[in-house]
Amino acid sequence: MTLLYVQFADDSDEVIISYFGGPQPDNWTNQGTVDSSDPRWSTYFYTQPLFFQQMLPQPTEPEAAA
């Protein structure tokens, strides 16, 4: 489980539009966190150019329920 700091397109938190390396000042709107296993992160990751994907945290598989 990896916590990622992201920015969403709007307050619905459905679409990720930016990734941050850490928490940002409150002047950036629609900030939030997702886990690297979140499907929204996977969608964002795989829509980025391959050269940029190399700099982003890899999506992971959701952890199985115990």
PDB file of N, CA, C and O in Angstrom:
ATOM      1  N   MET A   1       0.846  -1.177   0.000  1.00  0.00           N
ATOM      2  CA  MET A   1       0.000   0.000   0.000  1.00  0.00           C
ATOM      3  C   MET A   1       0.891   1.239   0.000  1.00  0.00           C
ATOM      4  O   MET A   1       1.730   1.417   0.883  1.00  0.00           O
ATOM      5  N   THR A   2       0.695   2.085  -0.999  1.00  0.00           N
ATOM      6  CA  THR A   2       1.451   3.322  -1.115  1.00  0.00           C
ATOM      7  C   THR A   2       0.477   4.481  -1.220  1.00  0.00           C
ATOM      8  O   THR A   2      -0.390   4.490  -2.093  1.00  0.00           O
ATOM      9  N   LEU A   3       0.614   5.451  -0.342  1.00  0.00           N
ATOM     10  CA  LEU A   3      -0.254   6.624  -0.350  1.00  0.00           C
ATOM     11  C   LEU A   3       0.277   7.623  -1.365  1.00  0.00           C
ATOM     12  O   LEU A   3       1.455   7.976  -1.328  1.00  0.00           O
ATOM     13  N   LEU A   4      -0.580   8.081  -2.271  1.00  0.00           N
ATOM     14  CA  LEU A   4      -0.197   9.016  -3.315  1.00  0.00           C
ATOM     15  C   LEU A   4      -0.983  10.311  -3.163  1.00  0.00           C
ATOM     16  O   LEU A   4      -2.184  10.287  -2.892  1.00  0.00           O
ATOM     17  N   TYR A   5      -0.310  11.431  -3.337  1.00  0.00           N
ATOM     18  CA  TYR A   5      -0.947  12.743  -3.266  1.00  0.00           C
ATOM     19  C   TYR A   5      -1.309  13.171  -4.683  1.00  0.00           C
ATOM     20  O   TYR A   5      -0.446  13.251  -5.557  1.00  0.00           O
ATOM     21  N   VAL A   6      -2.578  13.443  -4.900  1.00  0.00           N
ATOM     22  CA  VAL A   6      -3.062  13.741  -6.247  1.00  0.00           C
ATOM     23  C   VAL A   6      -3.971  14.953  -6.256  1.00  0.00           C
ATOM     24  O   VAL A   6      -4.379  15.462  -5.211  1.00  0.00           O
ATOM     25  N   GLN A   7      -4.278  15.403  -7.468  1.00  0.00           N
ATOM     26  CA  GLN A   7      -5.281  16.449  -7.670  1.00  0.00           C
ATOM     27  C   GLN A   7      -6.352  15.863  -8.580  1.00  0.00           C
ATOM     28  O   GLN A   7      -6.050  15.239  -9.597  1.00  0.00           O
ATOM     29  N   PHE A   8      -7.598  16.072  -8.200  1.00  0.00           N
ATOM     30  CA  PHE A   8      -8.727  15.594  -8.980  1.00  0.00           C
ATOM     31  C   PHE A   8      -9.240  16.696  -9.896  1.00  0.00           C
ATOM     32  O   PHE A   8      -9.005  17.877  -9.640  1.00  0.00           O
ATOM     33  N   ALA A   9      -9.938  16.316 -10.961  1.00  0.00           N
ATOM     34  CA  ALA A   9     -10.476  17.271 -11.927  1.00  0.00           C
ATOM     35  C   ALA A   9     -11.503  18.198 -11.288  1.00  0.00           C
ATOM     36  O   ALA A   9     -11.591  19.372 -11.648  1.00  0.00           O
ATOM     37  N   ASP A  10     -12.280  17.674 -10.339  1.00  0.00           N
ATOM     38  CA  ASP A  10     -13.292  18.478  -9.656  1.00  0.00           C
ATOM     39  C   ASP A  10     -13.570  17.852  -8.299  1.00  0.00           C
ATOM     40  O   ASP A  10     -12.890  16.909  -7.894  1.00  0.00           O
ATOM     41  N   ASP A  11     -14.563  18.371  -7.599  1.00  0.00           N
ATOM     42  CA  ASP A  11     -14.828  17.885  -6.238  1.00  0.00           C
ATOM     43  C   ASP A  11     -15.532  16.533  -6.190  1.00  0.00           C
ATOM     44  O   ASP A  11     -15.854  16.055  -5.103  1.00  0.00           O
ATOM     45  N   SER A  12     -15.778  15.908  -7.331  1.00  0.00           N
ATOM     46  CA  SER A  12     -16.359  14.557  -7.322  1.00  0.00           C
ATOM     47  C   SER A  12     -15.295  13.497  -7.028  1.00  0.00           C
ATOM     48  O   SER A  12     -15.631  12.356  -6.710  1.00  0.00           O
ATOM     49  N   ASP A  13     -14.017  13.866  -7.130  1.00  0.00           N
ATOM     50  CA  ASP A  13     -12.885  12.951  -6.874  1.00  0.00           C
ATOM     51  C   ASP A  13     -12.907  11.712  -7.766  1.00  0.00           C
ATOM     52  O   ASP A  13     -12.462  10.644  -7.345  1.00  0.00           O
ATOM     53  N   GLU A  14     -13.414  11.838  -8.983  1.00  0.00           N
ATOM     54  CA  GLU A  14     -13.505  10.696  -9.890  1.00  0.00           C
ATOM     55  C   GLU A  14     -12.314  10.572 -10.835  1.00  0.00           C
ATOM     56  O   GLU A  14     -11.937   9.461 -11.209  1.00  0.00           O
ATOM     57  N   VAL A  15     -11.716  11.703 -11.227  1.00  0.00           N
ATOM     58  CA  VAL A  15     -10.657  11.684 -12.236  1.00  0.00           C
ATOM     59  C   VAL A  15      -9.422  12.400 -11.698  1.00  0.00           C
ATOM     60  O   VAL A  15      -9.498  13.556 -11.282  1.00  0.00           O
ATOM     61  N   ILE A  16      -8.293  11.709 -11.710  1.00  0.00           N
ATOM     62  CA  ILE A  16      -7.026  12.294 -11.279  1.00  0.00           C
ATOM     63  C   ILE A  16      -6.424  13.049 -12.462  1.00  0.00           C
ATOM     64  O   ILE A  16      -6.361  12.534 -13.578  1.00  0.00           O
ATOM     65  N   ILE A  17      -5.979  14.293 -12.195  1.00  0.00           N
ATOM     66  CA  ILE A  17      -5.357  15.085 -13.252  1.00  0.00           C
ATOM     67  C   ILE A  17      -3.902  15.440 -12.953  1.00  0.00           C
ATOM     68  O   ILE A  17      -3.186  15.890 -13.848  1.00  0.00           O
ATOM     69  N   SER A  18      -3.453  15.248 -11.714  1.00  0.00           N
ATOM     70  CA  SER A  18      -2.072  15.572 -11.353  1.00  0.00           C
ATOM     71  C   SER A  18      -1.600  14.680 -10.222  1.00  0.00           C
ATOM     72  O   SER A  18      -2.393  14.176  -9.426  1.00  0.00           O
ATOM     73  N   TYR A  19      -0.300  14.498 -10.172  1.00  0.00           N
ATOM     74  CA  TYR A  19       0.349  13.751  -9.096  1.00  0.00           C
ATOM     75  C   TYR A  19       1.367  14.667  -8.435  1.00  0.00           C
ATOM     76  O   TYR A  19       2.097  15.383  -9.119  1.00  0.00           O
ATOM     77  N   PHE A  20       1.419  14.647  -7.105  1.00  0.00           N
ATOM     78  CA  PHE A  20       2.379  15.426  -6.340  1.00  0.00           C
ATOM     79  C   PHE A  20       3.257  14.482  -5.530  1.00  0.00           C
ATOM     80  O   PHE A  20       2.804  13.424  -5.094  1.00  0.00           O
ATOM     81  N   GLY A  21       4.498  14.861  -5.333  1.00  0.00           N
ATOM     82  CA  GLY A  21       5.414  14.052  -4.545  1.00  0.00           C
ATOM     83  C   GLY A  21       5.153  14.108  -3.051  1.00  0.00           C
ATOM     84  O   GLY A  21       5.728  13.326  -2.293  1.00  0.00           O
ATOM     85  N   GLY A  22       4.298  15.018  -2.619  1.00  0.00           N
ATOM     86  CA  GLY A  22       3.968  15.159  -1.199  1.00  0.00           C
ATOM     87  C   GLY A  22       2.798  16.110  -1.053  1.00  0.00           C
ATOM     88  O   GLY A  22       2.265  16.602  -2.048  1.00  0.00           O
ATOM     89  N   PRO A  23       2.395  16.373   0.186  1.00  0.00           N
ATOM     90  CA  PRO A  23       1.275  17.289   0.419  1.00  0.00           C
ATOM     91  C   PRO A  23       1.577  18.671  -0.165  1.00  0.00           C
ATOM     92  O   PRO A  23       2.730  19.102  -0.172  1.00  0.00           O
ATOM     93  N   GLN A  24       0.560  19.357  -0.647  1.00  0.00           N
ATOM     94  CA  GLN A  24       0.691  20.672  -1.250  1.00  0.00           C
ATOM     95  C   GLN A  24      -0.057  21.715  -0.420  1.00  0.00           C
ATOM     96  O   GLN A  24      -0.941  21.370   0.365  1.00  0.00           O
ATOM     97  N   PRO A  25       0.298  22.990  -0.595  1.00  0.00           N
ATOM     98  CA  PRO A  25      -0.443  24.053   0.103  1.00  0.00           C
ATOM     99  C   PRO A  25      -1.918  24.024  -0.297  1.00  0.00           C
ATOM    100  O   PRO A  25      -2.273  23.512  -1.359  1.00  0.00           O
ATOM    101  N   ASP A  26      -2.745  24.562   0.537  1.00  0.00           N
ATOM    102  CA  ASP A  26      -4.191  24.551   0.291  1.00  0.00           C
ATOM    103  C   ASP A  26      -4.627  25.367  -0.916  1.00  0.00           C
ATOM    104  O   ASP A  26      -5.795  25.310  -1.299  1.00  0.00           O
ATOM    105  N   ASN A  27      -3.713  26.132  -1.530  1.00  0.00           N
ATOM    106  CA  ASN A  27      -4.127  26.927  -2.679  1.00  0.00           C
ATOM    107  C   ASN A  27      -4.356  26.071  -3.933  1.00  0.00           C
ATOM    108  O   ASN A  27      -4.882  26.579  -4.923  1.00  0.00           O
ATOM    109  N   TRP A  28      -3.981  24.809  -3.918  1.00  0.00           N
ATOM    110  CA  TRP A  28      -4.303  23.879  -5.004  1.00  0.00           C
ATOM    111  C   TRP A  28      -5.650  23.247  -4.682  1.00  0.00           C
ATOM    112  O   TRP A  28      -5.818  22.659  -3.614  1.00  0.00           O
ATOM    113  N   THR A  29      -6.605  23.361  -5.589  1.00  0.00           N
ATOM    114  CA  THR A  29      -7.945  22.841  -5.320  1.00  0.00           C
ATOM    115  C   THR A  29      -8.035  21.347  -5.599  1.00  0.00           C
ATOM    116  O   THR A  29      -7.219  20.784  -6.329  1.00  0.00           O
ATOM    117  N   ASN A  30      -9.029  20.726  -5.012  1.00  0.00           N
ATOM    118  CA  ASN A  30      -9.382  19.321  -5.260  1.00  0.00           C
ATOM    119  C   ASN A  30      -8.237  18.347  -5.015  1.00  0.00           C
ATOM    120  O   ASN A  30      -8.049  17.396  -5.773  1.00  0.00           O
ATOM    121  N   GLN A  31      -7.483  18.586  -3.965  1.00  0.00           N
ATOM    122  CA  GLN A  31      -6.406  17.680  -3.595  1.00  0.00           C
ATOM    123  C   GLN A  31      -6.958  16.489  -2.820  1.00  0.00           C
ATOM    124  O   GLN A  31      -8.021  16.567  -2.203  1.00  0.00           O
ATOM    125  N   GLY A  32      -6.232  15.411  -2.864  1.00  0.00           N
ATOM    126  CA  GLY A  32      -6.619  14.244  -2.091  1.00  0.00           C
ATOM    127  C   GLY A  32      -5.518  13.213  -2.117  1.00  0.00           C
ATOM    128  O   GLY A  32      -4.434  13.450  -2.651  1.00  0.00           O
ATOM    129  N   THR A  33      -5.804  12.080  -1.540  1.00  0.00           N
ATOM    130  CA  THR A  33      -4.862  10.964  -1.556  1.00  0.00           C
ATOM    131  C   THR A  33      -5.576   9.726  -2.060  1.00  0.00           C
ATOM    132  O   THR A  33      -6.779   9.553  -1.865  1.00  0.00           O
ATOM    133  N   VAL A  34      -4.813   8.877  -2.708  1.00  0.00           N
ATOM    134  CA  VAL A  34      -5.304   7.569  -3.147  1.00  0.00           C
ATOM    135  C   VAL A  34      -4.209   6.553  -2.881  1.00  0.00           C
ATOM    136  O   VAL A  34      -3.041   6.909  -2.725  1.00  0.00           O
ATOM    137  N   ASP A  35      -4.584   5.318  -2.834  1.00  0.00           N
ATOM    138  CA  ASP A  35      -3.634   4.231  -2.706  1.00  0.00           C
ATOM    139  C   ASP A  35      -3.172   3.828  -4.102  1.00  0.00           C
ATOM    140  O   ASP A  35      -3.904   4.013  -5.074  1.00  0.00           O
ATOM    141  N   SER A  36      -1.979   3.284  -4.208  1.00  0.00           N
ATOM    142  CA  SER A  36      -1.470   2.868  -5.517  1.00  0.00           C
ATOM    143  C   SER A  36      -2.299   1.743  -6.137  1.00  0.00           C
ATOM    144  O   SER A  36      -2.153   1.457  -7.325  1.00  0.00           O
ATOM    145  N   SER A  37      -3.162   1.106  -5.354  1.00  0.00           N
ATOM    146  CA  SER A  37      -4.039   0.059  -5.890  1.00  0.00           C
ATOM    147  C   SER A  37      -5.399   0.605  -6.330  1.00  0.00           C
ATOM    148  O   SER A  37      -6.245  -0.153  -6.803  1.00  0.00           O
ATOM    149  N   ASP A  38      -5.611   1.899  -6.178  1.00  0.00           N
ATOM    150  CA  ASP A  38      -6.883   2.519  -6.553  1.00  0.00           C
ATOM    151  C   ASP A  38      -7.025   2.513  -8.083  1.00  0.00           C
ATOM    152  O   ASP A  38      -6.090   2.901  -8.783  1.00  0.00           O
ATOM    153  N   PRO A  39      -8.162   2.087  -8.604  1.00  0.00           N
ATOM    154  CA  PRO A  39      -8.357   2.063 -10.065  1.00  0.00           C
ATOM    155  C   PRO A  39      -8.206   3.439 -10.721  1.00  0.00           C
ATOM    156  O   PRO A  39      -7.825   3.528 -11.888  1.00  0.00           O
ATOM    157  N   ARG A  40      -8.499   4.500  -9.984  1.00  0.00           N
ATOM    158  CA  ARG A  40      -8.323   5.848 -10.538  1.00  0.00           C
ATOM    159  C   ARG A  40      -6.848   6.143 -10.795  1.00  0.00           C
ATOM    160  O   ARG A  40      -6.500   6.817 -11.764  1.00  0.00           O
ATOM    161  N   TRP A  41      -5.977   5.624  -9.908  1.00  0.00           N
ATOM    162  CA  TRP A  41      -4.542   5.808 -10.111  1.00  0.00           C
ATOM    163  C   TRP A  41      -4.080   5.024 -11.340  1.00  0.00           C
ATOM    164  O   TRP A  41      -3.303   5.535 -12.147  1.00  0.00           O
ATOM    165  N   SER A  42      -4.543   3.820 -11.479  1.00  0.00           N
ATOM    166  CA  SER A  42      -4.183   3.001 -12.636  1.00  0.00           C
ATOM    167  C   SER A  42      -4.596   3.689 -13.933  1.00  0.00           C
ATOM    168  O   SER A  42      -3.826   3.717 -14.892  1.00  0.00           O
ATOM    169  N   THR A  43      -5.801   4.242 -13.969  1.00  0.00           N
ATOM    170  CA  THR A  43      -6.285   4.949 -15.153  1.00  0.00           C
ATOM    171  C   THR A  43      -5.379   6.134 -15.460  1.00  0.00           C
ATOM    172  O   THR A  43      -4.966   6.316 -16.605  1.00  0.00           O
ATOM    173  N   TYR A  44      -5.066   6.942 -14.450  1.00  0.00           N
ATOM    174  CA  TYR A  44      -4.187   8.092 -14.648  1.00  0.00           C
ATOM    175  C   TYR A  44      -2.816   7.643 -15.151  1.00  0.00           C
ATOM    176  O   TYR A  44      -2.293   8.191 -16.121  1.00  0.00           O
ATOM    177  N   PHE A  45      -2.247   6.654 -14.491  1.00  0.00           N
ATOM    178  CA  PHE A  45      -0.903   6.164 -14.812  1.00  0.00           C
ATOM    179  C   PHE A  45      -0.815   5.736 -16.276  1.00  0.00           C
ATOM    180  O   PHE A  45       0.091   6.161 -16.993  1.00  0.00           O
ATOM    181  N   TYR A  46      -1.743   4.905 -16.718  1.00  0.00           N
ATOM    182  CA  TYR A  46      -1.665   4.340 -18.061  1.00  0.00           C
ATOM    183  C   TYR A  46      -2.080   5.309 -19.169  1.00  0.00           C
ATOM    184  O   TYR A  46      -1.947   4.976 -20.347  1.00  0.00           O
ATOM    185  N   THR A  47      -2.577   6.495 -18.823  1.00  0.00           N
ATOM    186  CA  THR A  47      -2.853   7.503 -19.841  1.00  0.00           C
ATOM    187  C   THR A  47      -1.672   8.457 -20.024  1.00  0.00           C
ATOM    188  O   THR A  47      -1.705   9.327 -20.895  1.00  0.00           O
ATOM    189  N   GLN A  48      -0.631   8.296 -19.208  1.00  0.00           N
ATOM    190  CA  GLN A  48       0.557   9.135 -19.317  1.00  0.00           C
ATOM    191  C   GLN A  48       1.522   8.550 -20.353  1.00  0.00           C
ATOM    192  O   GLN A  48       1.530   7.340 -20.577  1.00  0.00           O
ATOM    193  N   PRO A  49       2.336   9.405 -20.984  1.00  0.00           N
ATOM    194  CA  PRO A  49       3.347   8.902 -21.918  1.00  0.00           C
ATOM    195  C   PRO A  49       4.305   7.934 -21.218  1.00  0.00           C
ATOM    196  O   PRO A  49       4.547   8.056 -20.017  1.00  0.00           O
ATOM    197  N   LEU A  50       4.839   6.985 -21.960  1.00  0.00           N
ATOM    198  CA  LEU A  50       5.721   5.975 -21.377  1.00  0.00           C
ATOM    199  C   LEU A  50       6.910   6.580 -20.640  1.00  0.00           C
ATOM    200  O   LEU A  50       7.292   6.086 -19.579  1.00  0.00           O
ATOM    201  N   PHE A  51       7.502   7.645 -21.187  1.00  0.00           N
ATOM    202  CA  PHE A  51       8.659   8.241 -20.514  1.00  0.00           C
ATOM    203  C   PHE A  51       8.271   8.815 -19.158  1.00  0.00           C
ATOM    204  O   PHE A  51       9.084   8.817 -18.234  1.00  0.00           O
ATOM    205  N   PHE A  52       7.030   9.306 -19.023  1.00  0.00           N
ATOM    206  CA  PHE A  52       6.571   9.861 -17.753  1.00  0.00           C
ATOM    207  C   PHE A  52       6.182   8.754 -16.778  1.00  0.00           C
ATOM    208  O   PHE A  52       6.378   8.896 -15.571  1.00  0.00           O
ATOM    209  N   GLN A  53       5.637   7.661 -17.287  1.00  0.00           N
ATOM    210  CA  GLN A  53       5.288   6.526 -16.424  1.00  0.00           C
ATOM    211  C   GLN A  53       6.503   6.037 -15.641  1.00  0.00           C
ATOM    212  O   GLN A  53       6.369   5.567 -14.511  1.00  0.00           O
ATOM    213  N   GLN A  54       7.682   6.146 -16.238  1.00  0.00           N
ATOM    214  CA  GLN A  54       8.909   5.687 -15.575  1.00  0.00           C
ATOM    215  C   GLN A  54       9.220   6.492 -14.321  1.00  0.00           C
ATOM    216  O   GLN A  54       9.987   6.036 -13.473  1.00  0.00           O
ATOM    217  N   MET A  55       8.636   7.685 -14.189  1.00  0.00           N
ATOM    218  CA  MET A  55       8.889   8.546 -13.033  1.00  0.00           C
ATOM    219  C   MET A  55       7.775   8.484 -11.994  1.00  0.00           C
ATOM    220  O   MET A  55       7.894   9.086 -10.926  1.00  0.00           O
ATOM    221  N   LEU A  56       6.697   7.768 -12.290  1.00  0.00           N
ATOM    222  CA  LEU A  56       5.546   7.686 -11.395  1.00  0.00           C
ATOM    223  C   LEU A  56       5.554   6.376 -10.616  1.00  0.00           C
ATOM    224  O   LEU A  56       6.120   5.387 -11.082  1.00  0.00           O
ATOM    225  N   PRO A  57       4.936   6.352  -9.440  1.00  0.00           N
ATOM    226  CA  PRO A  57       4.774   5.084  -8.727  1.00  0.00           C
ATOM    227  C   PRO A  57       3.892   4.131  -9.546  1.00  0.00           C
ATOM    228  O   PRO A  57       2.860   4.536 -10.080  1.00  0.00           O
ATOM    229  N   GLN A  58       4.298   2.901  -9.635  1.00  0.00           N
ATOM    230  CA  GLN A  58       3.551   1.887 -10.377  1.00  0.00           C
ATOM    231  C   GLN A  58       2.233   1.563  -9.683  1.00  0.00           C
ATOM    232  O   GLN A  58       2.187   1.497  -8.454  1.00  0.00           O
ATOM    233  N   PRO A  59       1.158   1.359 -10.447  1.00  0.00           N
ATOM    234  CA  PRO A  59      -0.076   0.857  -9.834  1.00  0.00           C
ATOM    235  C   PRO A  59       0.185  -0.533  -9.256  1.00  0.00           C
ATOM    236  O   PRO A  59       1.007  -1.291  -9.770  1.00  0.00           O
ATOM    237  N   THR A  60      -0.520  -0.845  -8.195  1.00  0.00           N
ATOM    238  CA  THR A  60      -0.380  -2.159  -7.575  1.00  0.00           C
ATOM    239  C   THR A  60      -1.738  -2.853  -7.560  1.00  0.00           C
ATOM    240  O   THR A  60      -2.776  -2.220  -7.754  1.00  0.00           O
ATOM    241  N   GLU A  61      -1.713  -4.136  -7.331  1.00  0.00           N
ATOM    242  CA  GLU A  61      -2.949  -4.913  -7.223  1.00  0.00           C
ATOM    243  C   GLU A  61      -3.590  -4.641  -5.868  1.00  0.00           C
ATOM    244  O   GLU A  61      -2.878  -4.493  -4.875  1.00  0.00           O
ATOM    245  N   PRO A  62      -4.921  -4.571  -5.802  1.00  0.00           N
ATOM    246  CA  PRO A  62      -5.584  -4.421  -4.499  1.00  0.00           C
ATOM    247  C   PRO A  62      -5.238  -5.593  -3.588  1.00  0.00           C
ATOM    248  O   PRO A  62      -5.102  -6.731  -4.039  1.00  0.00           O
ATOM    249  N   GLU A  63      -5.099  -5.297  -2.312  1.00  0.00           N
ATOM    250  CA  GLU A  63      -4.806  -6.355  -1.337  1.00  0.00           C
ATOM    251  C   GLU A  63      -6.048  -7.214  -1.140  1.00  0.00           C
ATOM    252  O   GLU A  63      -7.165  -6.704  -1.052  1.00  0.00           O
ATOM    253  N   ALA A  64      -5.838  -8.522  -1.072  1.00  0.00           N
ATOM    254  CA  ALA A  64      -6.946  -9.445  -0.859  1.00  0.00           C
ATOM    255  C   ALA A  64      -7.447  -9.326   0.568  1.00  0.00           C
ATOM    256  O   ALA A  64      -6.666  -9.142   1.502  1.00  0.00           O
ATOM    257  N   ALA A  65      -8.750  -9.433   0.726  1.00  0.00           N
ATOM    258  CA  ALA A  65      -9.336  -9.401   2.069  1.00  0.00           C
ATOM    259  C   ALA A  65      -8.935 -10.654   2.827  1.00  0.00           C
ATOM    260  O   ALA A  65      -8.899 -11.748   2.265  1.00  0.00           O
ATOM    261  N   ALA A  66      -8.640 -10.486   4.090  1.00  0.00           N
ATOM    262  CA  ALA A  66      -8.206 -11.626   4.909  1.00  0.00           C
ATOM    263  C   ALA A  66      -9.385 -12.468   5.344  1.00  0.00           C
ATOM    264  O   ALA A  66      -9.206 -13.468   6.039  1.00  0.00           O
TER     265      ALA A  66
END
